[in-house]
Amino acid sequence: MGFNLSGIAINKNFEADFDYLQGKLGWNLEKHSEIDFETASSNWKDEEICDAYFSEQGTLLFISMDRCTESFSVENQNVLTFALSETSMAFNIIYTENCIEKRSIMQVEDHRMHDEGEKLAVESTSEDPSEIIWNQMGVVLGKPFWDIAPDAKATRYIFSNSKPQLKEEAKSIVSETAIPKDEKITYENDQLSIKTKKQTPNHIKAPISDKKWWEFWK
């Protein structure tokens, strides 16, 4: 199935200041349960779920593709907003430093639809957008994504400002213990070479369709 992941990475561990971080992001989350990193990094995150992992130097939040159509920023911090979908062969990258957007890329198939800002240091060795995401994520977190153990501690939250019926549906989803194997990341070194692609930011007009943005290019 390939990777279909989205979220934000921040270069500070906000585990002890998570309420502060929520305020800066404009979110209101309710803690649901303790999970492992393999579950947190599973494909296609539901819109009402936020899975959080804290490294020694960073914070990684997995959220839905729809929520990653905008740029996130935090004062005095570096923030990478990313969305990649191998199913759609589309991906999006937005990188900010101290609330200033430094780099943004949107690519679909082999067509780079949006490319602004100065190239990141990782782009000197990473031409493929998927590699830019993985490598820049490692820079922001202070450790490579691939070095995070599948059984590392993570936490599942639910967006509490959602409609009641959606919130109940989300709780039902997260209560399921069995996640199909093909919906989880395979932690193998050769995954580093896998190619992915991306999404549509707000300032790009998407095709008129009932499909969500990651389905436009199936």
TAJO-V51624 format. One line per field, one symbol per residue. ss: DSSP state (A for helix, B for strand, O for the rest). phi: phi as a letter, one per 20 degrees, with the letter a starting at -180 (. if undefined). A space follows every 50 residues. Layout:
# TAJO-V51624
ss = ???
phi = ???
This chain:
# TAJO-V51624
ss = OOOBBBBBBBOOOOAAAAAAAAAAAOOOBBBBBBBBAAAAOOOOOOOOBB BBBBOOOOBBBBOOOAAAAOOOOOOOOBBBBBBBBOOOOBBBBBBBBOOB BBBBBBBBOOBBBBBBBOOOAAAAOOOOAAAAAAAAAAAAAOOOAAAOOO OOBBBBBBBOOOOAAAAAAAAAAAAOOOOOAAAOOOOOAAAAAOOOBOOO OOOOOOOOOOOOAAAOOO
phi = .nebcbrcdcebfdgecffffgffemdcddfdaecdffffefflfffedc ddcdegdbccdecfggfdededbcgmcecdecbccffelbbcccccclmd fdbbcccclddeebbcnfffgfffccefgffffgfffffffnafgfeffg effbcdccfeeefgffffffffffffeedggfddfeecgfffefecbbcd ffedfegfaeffgfegdf
